[in-house]
Amino acid sequence: MTDEASDDDRTVVRPTAARPAPTAFQATSLDMQPTLAAGGPPPRPAPEDDMGNGLPVGTRLGEFEITRLVGEGGFGIVYEAVDHSLGRHVALKEYMPSALAARNANSQVQVKSERHRETFEAGRKSFVNEARLLASFDHPALVKVYRFWEGNGTAYMVMQFLEGRTLRDILREQRQAGLPPPDESWLRSVLGPLTEALLVIHAEQCYHRDIAPDNVMQLANGRWLLLDFGAARRVIGDMTQALTVILKPGYAPIEQYAEIPGMKQGAWTDVYALAAVVYFAIMGRTPPPSVSRMLNDNYVPLAQAAAGRYSEPFLQAIDRALAVRPDERTQTIGELRQQLGLGEVALDPLAAPPTLTGAALPPASPLAEAAVAAAARPASAAPGAAAQGAPARGAAPAPAAQPAAAPGRRGALLGIGIGAVVLGAAGVGIYSFMASGGKAPDVAASAPAVAPALPASAAAVVAAAAAASAPTGAADAASAPAAAPPAAPVASPAFDSLRELERVVAAQTPGFVVRAEAPKTVLRIGKDEFRFSVTAERDGYLTVLGLAPEGTLARLVPNQRSGVVRLKKGQVWRFPAGDGFVLDTQDPPGPTQLLLIVSASPRNFDALGPETSGPVQVFPPRDALAARAARAAQQGTQAPPLAGRAQCSGAPACPDDYGAALLRYDTVH
């Protein structure tokens, strides 16, 4: 983009063969005029008399009658419609990838060429999967999908029809009126509901991957909404070179460029984009594009550029979330909320719901489709030897012995589903939380992902799957299709330990702020140890759970060496704590998650069936853990199962309040 580009943050479509060099990208400026995306204009609201490739006004799709074409893009069409059965206005989205298909005289959508059929069908399947997942979400900052179906050679979804202004338009109007950038309180009121909505979708391993000011809307009542899912667009873009790489310079983190090897997308991808939105609101321009920052990082931290106008912790949190390398960036939305101090903010009920509780998130299914790892077994204590348990299915056995540690350190070896005590001549050792080659979460090609919103005017329509930029064709539409069948039931997701840890963070008590920091999150195997510090805004008891990449889950603190760990308000507790218990890194490489809980009462995890393995406790493998977690959830506790239960000996009242933070590490050679 050039200096003549605008604050228009709609997706830019760049042909693969003609992609500019990284240094050619420039930051988007707030007060420039709109620019056209390569290959055609961005999606736009259509004039009443210009239906393009859309169905004509008056067309009936079952009980839904089209009253207006709202917008048309390269991957879908959004209409305003009347639901005659319930007497309400709705937004109706039709799957229509105009580069692959067109509408015939009978209103049927047909592929233009057989060579496009596989791609078209993959996109349609993803469209339906996306609708199914969106229908299962229930959060005030997400648009509700009422129903979906397939017919006429394509697919449809029906959503809430909502009107409001995009964040992009609001910021532009403020700038044009000569107003200063929004203050920290206003930004927090926006971030509160948006981050809560992201916690909900991330709990289902669904990532937005296209957050920008044009995809954030404020309704007339002040409520903020996160727009706009578009799984079909992303799947089609992945499958064909005819449709091109889709990105938003300034908002897209480096891992969204397919040319960058070894950088997976995940929650940290949305963290970057959301932080870029805050940067844009503060500075009036986007941060330097991530692809150019990899070559020459000229990013000026907000802690310098906006010092004095916002609190230092707030600016530092945004800077950390904008780290160009994923492994150096804030890893989860829950962690970002903690760093921003959002748990302490009293949110406007019009702008956001109360802080999420465990019941607000989709419950995990007690049935898992495959075991992740074998349970760790208690190890023998024979000096100089390492006892072995059964290795996880498909994993190589651990070595029979490990080098002894220096005197004064005690622990156990945990990795690939094996627990063992490592003892030297003095009967001491090291606890190693081994990564096992797991990868950061990815969304499958057919799974729901998220795409750009339709452009918003003063009265913009929210459609949870609006189309992205691409040229559109023209076709006629005739007779009304048959009535829509009822929506298919939504299947319960399989139990996922990482998702359950994120649920613990999402369900923490409002105002019980826990902050966790790690001096390094990329650790060299055999050289570095796991280190972190934690502090809380209230007195409490510390619990640390660790999740290895192959699925082994363990309670690391308290342990046999540390005993119960009690923190005072504001006290900084560091690990290792000097009690001889450490966490070392060993092969194979991969990601490791640490969940830190500070609670008003000690936490008890007996309902989940942990077994002692050296100084720590290791939970059962996924199938058994899922079943136990399901039973625990049915016994009346409000907290997610992996938060444990409050335990008070003889006390008349046992407070269940807690705060939590999640740290992610990557072990490498």
Residue pairs with C-beta under 8 A, 6 or more apart in sequence:
1 12
1 25
1 26
1 28
1 35
1 249
2 26
3 26
3 29
3 32
4 32
4 33
4 35
5 26
5 28
5 29
5 32
5 35
6 28
6 29
6 32
6 33
6 34
6 35
7 28
7 29
7 30
7 31
7 32
7 168
7 171
7 172
7 213
7 280
8 28
8 34
8 35
8 42
8 168
8 214
9 28
9 168
9 212
9 213
9 214
9 215
9 248
9 250
9 251
9 280
9 286
10 37
10 42
10 43
10 212
10 214
10 248
10 452
10 455
10 469
11 37
11 42
11 210
11 246
11 247
11 248
11 451
11 452
11 468
11 469
12 37
12 38
12 246
12 247
12 248
12 249
12 469
13 37
13 38
13 39
13 74
13 243
13 244
13 245
13 246
13 468
13 469
13 470
14 20
14 38
14 244
14 245
14 247
15 38
15 39
15 244
16 241
16 244
16 245
18 38
19 245
22 289
22 291
22 292
22 294
22 295
23 292
23 295
23 296
25 249
25 288
25 289
25 291
25 292
26 249
26 289
27 249
27 250
27 285
27 286
27 287
27 288
27 289
28 249
28 250
28 280
28 285
28 286
29 284
29 285
30 171
30 172
30 175
30 280
30 284
30 285
31 172
31 175
31 176
31 284
34 42
36 42
37 469
38 244
39 244
39 469
39 470
39 471
40 74
40 469
40 470
40 471
40 472
41 469
42 73
42 455
42 469
43 71
43 72
43 73
43 74
43 452
43 454
43 455
43 466
43 467
43 468
43 469
44 71
44 455
45 70
45 71
45 454
45 455
45 457
45 460
46 52
46 54
46 69
46 70
46 71
46 72
48 57
48 68
48 69
50 69
51 57
51 69
51 477
52 69
52 72
52 77
52 472
52 474
53 72
53 77
53 96
53 98
53 102
53 103
53 472
53 473
53 474
53 475
54 69
54 72
54 77
54 79
54 94
54 477
55 61
55 66
55 77
55 79
55 94
55 103
55 107
55 477
56 66
56 477
57 66
57 67
57 68
57 69
58 65
58 66
59 65
59 66
59 107
59 477
59 480
60 66
60 480
60 481
61 81
61 92
61 151
61 156
61 480
61 481
61 483
61 484
62 481
62 482
62 483
62 484
63 83
63 84
63 85
63 483
63 484
64 81
64 82
64 83
64 84
64 90
64 92
64 158
64 484
65 81
65 82
65 84
66 79
66 80
66 81
66 92
67 79
67 80
67 81
67 82
67 89
68 79
68 80
69 77
69 78
69 79
69 80
70 78
70 79
70 80
70 91
70 454
70 461
70 463
71 77
71 78
71 454
71 455
71 461
71 463
71 466
71 467
72 78
72 96
72 467
72 472
73 454
73 466
73 467
73 468
73 469
73 470
73 472
74 97
74 98
74 99
74 233
74 243
74 467
74 468
74 469
74 470
74 471
74 472
75 95
75 96
75 97
75 98
75 123
75 230
75 232
75 233
75 236
75 451
75 467
75 468
75 470
76 93
76 94
76 95
76 96
76 97
76 127
76 230
76 232
76 233
76 465
76 466
76 467
77 93
77 94
77 96
77 467
78 91
78 92
78 93
78 94
78 454
78 461
78 463
78 466
78 467
79 91
79 92
79 93
79 94
80 89
80 90
80 91
80 92
80 161
80 461
81 89
81 90
81 91
81 92
81 158
82 88
82 89
82 90
83 89
83 90
83 158
88 161
89 161
90 146
90 158
90 159
90 160
90 161
91 158
91 159
91 160
91 161
91 162
91 461
91 462
91 463
92 156
92 157
92 158
92 159
93 156
93 157
93 158
93 159
93 463
93 464
93 465
93 466
94 154
94 155
94 156
95 109
95 123
95 124
95 127
95 154
95 155
95 156
95 232
96 103
96 109
96 154
96 467
97 120
97 123
97 232
97 233
97 236
97 243
98 470
98 471
98 472
98 473
99 242
99 243
99 470
99 471
100 111
100 112
100 116
100 119
100 120
100 123
100 236
101 109
101 110
101 111
101 112
101 116
101 120
101 153
101 154
102 109
102 110
102 112
102 473
102 475
103 109
103 110
103 475
103 476
103 477
104 110
104 475
105 476
105 478
106 478
106 479
107 152
107 477
107 478
107 479
107 480
107 481
108 152
108 153
109 152
109 153
109 154
110 153
111 117
111 120
116 240
118 239
119 236
119 239
119 240
120 236
122 235
122 236
122 239
122 445
122 446
123 232
123 233
123 235
123 236
124 150
124 154
124 155
124 232
125 446
126 231
126 232
126 234
126 235
126 445
126 446
126 447
126 448
127 155
127 157
127 231
127 232
127 465
128 148
128 150
128 155
129 231
129 446
129 447
129 448
130 157
130 229
130 230
130 231
130 232
130 448
130 449
130 465
131 145
131 148
131 155
131 157
131 465
131 487
132 148
132 487
132 488
132 490
133 204
133 206
133 447
133 448
133 490
134 142
134 143
134 144
134 145
134 157
134 159
134 229
134 448
134 464
134 465
135 144
135 145
135 146
135 147
135 148
135 487
135 490
136 204
136 362
136 490
137 144
137 200
137 201
137 204
137 362
138 144
138 360
139 196
139 197
139 200
139 353
139 360
140 193
140 223
140 352
140 353
141 193
141 194
141 196
141 197
141 223
141 224
141 225
141 226
141 352
141 353
142 197
142 200
142 201
142 225
142 226
142 464
143 159
143 160
143 162
143 225
143 227
143 462
143 463
143 464
144 159
144 160
145 157
145 158
145 159
145 464
146 158
146 159
146 160
147 157
147 158
147 484
147 486
147 487
148 155
148 156
148 157
148 158
148 487
149 155
149 156
149 484
149 485
149 486
149 487
150 156
151 481
151 482
151 484
152 481
156 484
157 464
157 465
159 462
159 463
159 464
160 462
161 461
161 462
162 217
162 219
162 225
162 461
162 462
163 219
163 220
163 459
163 460
163 461
164 217
164 218
164 219
164 220
164 225
164 456
164 459
164 460
164 462
165 217
165 218
165 456
165 458
165 460
166 213
166 214
166 215
166 216
166 217
166 218
166 453
166 455
166 456
166 460
167 190
167 213
167 214
167 216
167 217
167 218
167 277
167 281
168 212
168 213
168 214
168 216
168 456
169 456
169 458
170 218
171 182
171 213
171 280
171 281
171 284
174 181
174 182
175 284
181 281
181 282
181 283
181 284
181 309
182 281
182 282
183 309
183 310
184 310
184 311
184 314
187 278
187 281
187 282
187 314
188 340
188 342
188 345
189 224
189 345
189 347
189 348
189 351
189 352
190 216
190 224
190 351
191 274
191 278
191 340
191 342
192 342
192 345
192 347
192 351
192 352
193 223
193 224
193 226
193 347
193 351
193 352
193 353
194 216
194 224
194 226
194 274
195 274
195 333
195 336
195 337
195 340
195 342
196 352
196 353
196 355
196 356
196 506
197 226
198 208
198 226
198 267
198 270
198 274
198 333
199 333
199 334
199 337
199 356
199 361
199 502
199 505
199 506
200 356
200 360
200 361
200 362
200 506
201 207
201 208
201 450
202 267
202 270
202 332
202 333
202 502
203 361
203 362
203 499
203 502
203 503
203 506
204 362
204 493
204 499
205 441
205 443
205 447
205 493
205 496
205 499
206 443
206 447
206 448
206 449
206 450
207 265
207 266
207 267
207 269
207 270
207 443
207 449
207 450
208 215
208 226
208 229
208 270
208 273
208 449
208 450
209 234
209 256
209 265
209 269
209 270
209 273
209 449
209 450
209 451
210 228
210 230
210 248
210 251
210 273
210 450
210 451
210 452
211 226
211 251
211 270
211 273
211 274
211 276
211 277
212 248
212 251
212 273
212 276
212 277
212 452
213 277
213 280
213 281
214 452
214 453
214 455
214 456
215 226
215 227
215 228
215 452
215 453
216 224
216 225
216 226
216 227
216 277
217 224
217 225
217 227
217 453
217 456
217 460
217 462
218 224
218 225
219 225
221 350
222 348
222 350
222 351
223 350
223 351
223 352
224 351
224 352
225 462
227 453
227 454
227 462
227 463
227 464
227 466
228 450
228 451
228 452
228 453
228 454
228 462
228 463
228 464
228 465
228 466
229 448
229 449
229 450
229 451
229 464
229 465
230 449
230 450
230 451
230 452
230 465
230 466
230 467
230 468
231 446
231 447
231 448
231 449
231 450
231 451
231 465
232 465
233 246
233 451
233 467
233 468
234 246
234 449
234 451
235 445
235 446
235 449
236 243
237 243
237 244
237 245
237 246
238 445
239 445
243 470
245 257
245 258
246 451
246 468
246 469
247 256
247 257
248 273
248 452
249 286
249 289
249 291
250 276
250 280
250 285
250 286
250 287
250 288
250 289
251 272
251 273
251 276
251 277
251 286
252 273
252 289
252 290
253 268
253 269
253 272
253 273
253 290
253 324
253 326
253 329
254 260
254 263
254 290
254 291
254 293
254 294
254 324
254 325
254 326
255 263
255 264
255 265
255 268
255 269
255 326
256 265
256 269
257 290
257 291
260 294
263 326
264 326
264 439
264 440
264 441
264 442
265 440
265 442
265 443
266 326
266 331
266 440
266 441
266 442
267 331
267 332
267 333
267 441
267 502
268 326
268 329
268 330
268 331
268 332
268 440
268 664
269 326
270 333
271 321
271 329
271 330
271 331
271 332
271 333
271 336
272 290
272 321
272 322
272 323
272 329
274 321
274 333
274 336
275 318
275 321
275 322
275 330
275 336
276 286
276 287
276 322
278 318
279 286
279 287
279 302
279 318
279 322
280 286
280 287
282 302
282 306
282 309
282 310
283 302
283 305
283 306
287 299
287 322
288 297
288 298
288 299
290 324
292 298
293 299
293 324
294 324
297 324
299 322
299 324
301 315
301 319
302 310
302 315
302 318
302 319
303 312
303 315
303 316
303 319
306 315
307 315
313 339
313 340
313 341
314 340
314 341
316 339
317 330
317 336
317 339
317 340
320 329
320 330
320 339
321 329
321 330
321 336
321 339
322 329
323 329
323 330
326 440
327 521
327 522
327 666
328 521
328 522
330 336
330 339
331 521
331 662
331 663
331 664
332 502
332 505
332 662
332 664
334 502
334 505
334 506
334 660
334 661
334 662
335 505
335 516
335 661
335 662
335 663
337 343
338 513
338 514
338 515
338 516
338 661
339 515
341 513
343 355
343 508
343 510
343 511
343 512
343 513
343 659
344 511
344 513
344 537
347 353
347 354
353 360
354 510
355 508
355 509
355 510
356 506
356 507
357 507
357 638
358 503
358 506
358 507
358 633
358 638
358 639
358 640
358 643
359 638
360 506
360 507
361 503
361 506
361 507
361 640
362 493
363 492
363 633
364 492
364 493
364 494
364 495
364 496
364 499
364 500
364 503
364 626
364 629
364 630
365 492
365 493
365 494
365 495
365 626
365 630
366 495
366 626
366 627
366 629
366 630
366 631
367 492
367 494
367 495
367 626
368 494
368 495
368 622
368 623
368 626
369 494
370 622
371 392
371 393
371 621
371 622
371 623
372 392
372 497
372 550
372 551
372 552
372 621
372 622
373 392
373 393
373 395
373 416
373 417
373 548
373 550
373 551
373 552
373 621
373 622
374 389
374 390
374 391
374 392
374 393
374 417
374 418
374 621
375 389
375 417
375 611
375 618
375 619
375 620
375 621
375 624
376 389
376 414
376 417
376 418
376 419
376 552
376 554
376 611
376 613
376 618
377 387
377 389
377 390
377 418
377 419
377 611
377 613
378 419
378 611
378 612
378 613
378 614
379 386
379 387
379 388
379 389
379 412
379 413
379 419
379 420
379 421
379 613
379 614
380 387
380 421
381 421
381 423
381 427
382 423
383 423
383 424
383 425
383 427
384 401
384 404
384 423
384 424
384 425
385 400
385 401
385 423
386 398
386 399
386 400
386 401
386 402
386 413
386 420
386 421
386 422
386 423
387 420
387 421
388 397
388 398
388 400
388 418
388 420
389 417
389 418
389 419
389 420
390 417
390 418
391 397
391 398
391 416
391 417
391 418
392 416
392 417
392 418
392 550
392 551
392 552
392 621
395 416
395 417
395 436
395 550
396 416
397 418
398 413
398 415
398 416
398 418
398 420
401 422
402 413
402 420
402 422
402 429
402 430
402 432
403 422
404 422
404 423
404 424
404 425
404 428
404 429
405 411
405 422
405 424
405 428
405 429
405 430
406 428
407 424
407 426
407 428
408 428
408 580
409 428
409 429
409 430
409 580
409 581
409 582
410 428
410 429
410 431
410 561
410 580
410 581
410 615
411 421
411 422
411 429
411 430
411 431
411 432
411 561
411 581
411 582
411 583
411 614
411 615
411 616
412 419
412 420
412 421
412 422
412 429
412 431
412 613
412 614
412 615
412 616
413 419
413 420
413 421
413 422
413 429
413 430
413 431
413 432
413 434
413 586
413 614
414 431
414 432
414 433
414 434
414 548
414 552
414 554
414 613
414 614
414 616
414 618
415 432
415 433
415 434
415 435
415 436
415 548
415 550
415 552
415 586
416 434
416 436
416 550
416 552
417 550
417 551
417 552
417 621
419 613
419 614
419 618
420 614
421 429
421 614
422 429
422 430
422 432
423 429
428 580
429 614
430 582
430 584
431 556
431 581
431 582
431 583
431 584
431 614
431 615
431 616
432 583
432 584
432 585
432 586
433 530
433 546
433 548
433 554
433 556
433 583
433 584
433 585
433 592
434 548
434 585
434 586
434 587
434 588
435 548
435 549
435 585
435 588
435 589
435 590
435 591
435 592
435 666
435 667
436 548
436 549
436 550
436 588
436 590
437 549
437 550
437 588
437 589
437 590
438 548
438 549
438 550
438 551
438 590
438 591
439 549
439 590
439 591
440 591
441 498
443 449
451 465
451 466
451 467
451 468
452 466
452 468
452 469
453 462
453 463
453 466
454 460
454 461
454 463
454 466
454 467
493 499
494 626
495 622
495 625
495 626
495 629
497 547
497 551
497 553
497 622
497 625
497 642
498 547
498 593
500 629
500 640
500 641
500 642
501 545
501 547
501 593
501 595
501 642
501 662
502 662
503 640
503 642
504 595
504 597
504 639
504 640
504 642
504 643
504 660
505 595
505 660
505 661
505 662
507 638
507 639
507 640
507 643
508 514
508 658
508 659
508 660
509 657
509 658
509 659
511 537
512 536
512 537
512 538
512 540
512 598
512 600
512 657
512 658
512 659
513 536
513 537
513 659
514 534
514 535
514 536
514 537
514 596
514 597
514 598
514 659
514 660
514 661
515 534
515 535
515 536
515 661
516 532
516 533
516 534
516 594
516 596
516 661
516 662
516 663
517 532
517 533
517 534
518 530
518 531
518 532
518 533
518 663
518 665
519 531
519 532
520 528
520 531
521 663
521 664
521 665
521 666
522 665
522 666
522 668
523 529
523 530
523 585
523 665
523 666
523 667
523 668
524 585
524 667
524 668
524 669
525 585
525 586
525 587
525 589
525 667
525 668
525 669
526 584
526 585
526 586
526 587
527 585
528 585
528 667
529 576
529 582
529 583
529 584
529 585
530 575
530 582
530 583
530 584
530 585
530 592
530 594
530 665
531 574
531 575
531 576
532 574
532 575
532 594
532 596
532 663
533 572
533 573
533 574
533 575
534 542
534 567
534 572
534 573
534 575
534 596
534 598
534 661
535 567
535 570
535 571
535 572
535 573
536 567
536 569
536 570
536 571
536 598
536 659
537 569
537 570
537 659
538 569
538 598
538 600
538 657
538 659
539 566
539 567
539 568
539 569
539 600
540 566
540 567
540 598
540 599
540 600
540 658
540 659
541 564
541 565
541 566
541 567
541 598
541 599
541 600
541 601
541 602
541 603
542 557
542 558
542 565
542 566
542 567
542 573
542 596
542 597
542 598
543 555
543 557
543 558
543 596
543 597
543 598
543 599
543 603
543 644
544 555
544 556
544 557
544 575
544 594
544 595
544 596
544 597
545 553
545 554
545 555
545 556
545 594
545 595
545 597
545 642
546 553
546 554
546 555
546 556
546 583
546 592
546 593
546 594
546 595
547 553
547 592
547 593
547 594
547 595
548 554
548 590
548 592
549 590
549 591
549 592
550 590
551 621
551 622
552 618
553 618
553 619
553 625
553 642
554 610
554 613
554 616
554 617
554 618
554 619
555 605
555 610
555 616
555 617
555 618
555 619
556 583
556 594
556 616
557 565
557 575
558 564
558 565
559 581
559 615
559 616
559 617
560 614
560 615
560 616
561 579
561 580
561 581
561 615
562 577
562 579
562 581
564 602
565 573
565 577
567 573
567 598
575 583
576 582
576 583
581 615
585 667
589 666
589 667
589 668
589 669
590 666
590 667
591 664
591 665
591 666
591 667
592 664
592 665
592 666
592 667
593 662
593 663
593 664
593 665
594 662
594 663
594 664
594 665
595 642
595 660
595 661
595 662
595 663
596 660
596 661
596 662
596 663
597 603
597 643
597 644
597 658
597 659
597 660
598 658
598 659
598 660
599 646
599 656
599 657
599 658
599 659
600 646
600 655
600 656
600 657
600 658
601 646
601 647
601 648
601 654
601 655
601 656
602 646
602 647
602 648
603 643
603 644
603 645
603 646
603 647
603 658
604 644
604 645
604 646
604 647
605 617
605 619
605 644
605 645
607 628
607 631
607 632
607 635
607 641
607 645
608 619
608 620
608 625
608 628
608 629
608 632
608 641
608 642
608 644
609 619
609 620
609 624
609 625
609 628
610 617
610 618
610 619
610 620
611 617
611 618
611 620
612 618
619 625
620 628
628 641
629 641
629 642
630 641
632 641
632 645
633 640
633 641
637 645
637 656
638 656
639 645
639 656
639 658
643 658
643 660
645 656
646 654
646 655
646 656
647 654
648 654
